[in-house]
Amino acid sequence: MSDYILTSEYLFDHEYYAAKYQDVRDALGVERAALWNHYQNFGINENRRPSLAYDPAVYRTQHGDLASLSARDRWYHFTKTFEAKYPTAVEKLVKTKELTMQFYDFPAEHWSHIRSTNPIESMFATVRLRTRKTKGCGSRKATLAIVYQLACCAQKRWRALNGSDLMADIVDARFRFKDGIKEAVSDADLLTSNTKF
């Protein structure tokens, strides 16, 4: 499993990444968002370096005991290790800790979908293309009708979420996900908490 918490976007140098990995540059270009998305989804699993200053493979070798730690413990270890060397990056990580940690309260199968940078834009690509070709749709009702019809056609090509069978467990108060793994909530915890979120 990848150590996503050990990869901060603030430690990512897109110019270095594009220069070092010719295959990625040829496929995706040099746009920062595309390269960051590639690194998150593929590069970390292929042991690619996000910048000259940070090598995840070396970090994992030096801190092999991190595999047994929870995501929150790894986050704490990372911030303490790098706060002197990268104070700005660590400060931003500290500010966004709760938001970052929410990622791990969902099934691991859903993580690739949560990390997706622009799901809404890709859904409306078909609608935008057709609207541009027809130079507008006239009235508001006509616009809504064509958007609805195009969205209905587009949804036929959509694929299901990874782990779509876990959707019911996400909202079920009897279960919670810790570091992407489903756990049963004890009766005492269930009685004390009014809501899961």
N, C-alpha and C positions, 0 to 999 in steps of 0.2 A: 504494500500500500504506500502511496506517495505521502510525504510529509508536507501537506499543503500549507500548514502553519509556518513552515520554515521558508516559505517563498513569499516574500512581500513584494508587491508591485514597486515599492520604493527602492528596492535593491535591484530592480531590473533595468538594464541599459539596452534599449532597443537598437542603438547604433552598433554596439559591440555584438549583440546577438545576430544582427543581419550580416555583419562583416565576418563573424566566425563561422556561421552555418550557411554556406552558399546554397544548399538545397532548399532551405526554408526561405531565403531571400528570393530565389527563383520562383518558388511556388506562391509566396504571399506578398512579395514586395518589401518595402521598408516602413510601412505604416506601423506606428507604435502599438495601436490597439490590436491589430492582427497578429503581430509578433508576440505580444503579451498573452493573447488567447492561445496561440500555439504552444508557448512555453508552459502555460498552466495545464493544458489538456494532454500534451505529448512530450514536450521537452524535459520536464522534470522526471518522467518515467524513463526517458532515454539518457539520463544523466548529462544533459546539456547544461552548460553554465549560463546563468542569467546575466552575469556581468564579470568583468575582470577581477573585481574585489571579492566575489563570493562564489564558492564552489560547493554545491550541496553534497556531492559525493565525499569530499574531504570532511565536511561538517558531520555527515552521518558516520564516517569512519572514526572520527575523534569522539563522537558522542553516541556510540552504538546503543547505550542504555536507554535512549529516548524512545525506542520502538515500543517499550512496555508502558510508557507514560500516556496519560490522556491528552487530548488536544489542549486543554487548558493548562496542564502542567508543562507541556512543550512550549506553549506560548510564553509562559512565565520564564522558563529557562532561556528561551531565545532573547527576550527583552533584557534579561540580566546579563547575558553573554555579550550582546552587541550594543548596549546603550552608550558605552564610552566611545566606541568606534563609529557608530552611525546614530548620533543623537536625534537628528531630525526624523529619520525613518522610524525609530523606536517611539518617539513622541507621537507620531501619527498612528502607530499601531496601538498605543495605549489609549488614545482618544477614541478609537473605533473598536475597542476590545469586545464590547457586548454585541455589536453588530457582526463582527467577525465570528464570534463564538456561536451565534445563532445558526450558522451554516451546519454545525455538527449536531444540531437538534433535529435533523432530518435523516432519513435512511441514506446510507452510503450510495445506494443505487441511484438516488436522485441528485447527487452532487454535481454530476456533469451537466445536468439541466439547470441547476441553480447558478452555476458559474457562467452559463451562456450569457453573452454580452448584449444580445439584442433580439429576443424572441418575438417581440411585438413587431419590430420592423420587418422581419422576414415573413411574418404572417400577412402583412399588408403590401408586400412587394407586388403581388398579382393585381391587387386593387389599384395601387398607384400607377402601374403600367397601363392598365385599361383606362383609367381616368385621364391620363395624359394623352393617350391615343384618341380618345373621343372628344378631347378639348372641353371637358366639363360635362355634366349630365343635365344641365338645365335647372329644374326645380329641386328643392330640398327632398321631396318625396322620391323623385327619380334617382337622386344620388343615393339615398338610403336603400332603395330597392336594388340598385346595381351593386352596391357594396355588400349587401346581404347575399345576393346570388353568387357573387364572386367568392365570398368567404365560404359559402356552402360547397362550391366546386373545389376550392383549395383544400378544405379539410379532408377530402377523400385521399389526398396524398400525404397527410400527416401521419407520423408514426406514434405509437403509444410511448409513454414515459417508461424509462427503465424502472422496474419495480413498481409498476402501476398497481399491482395487487396490494401494495402497502399503503395506499392512499387512505383507506378506512382506518388504519392503525394510527395515522398521524393525528387525526382528530379525536380518536378514542382516548378518553381520559385514563383508561386502565393501562395504557402503554406510553412509554416515552423512548426517545432515541438518545443514547449517549455515545458520542463519537461515531455516529452512524449505525450503531447496533441497537436493536430493539430490546427493551427491558420491560418487565412487568412492574407496575407501580404498586407498592405495598398498600394494604387497606388503610393504614394510619396516614400515609401521605395522601391517599385519595380523599380521605375525610377532611384533612386540613387545607387542601387546595381547592379553591372554587373553580378555577379554570386552568387548563393546561398551559395556556400562553400567558 
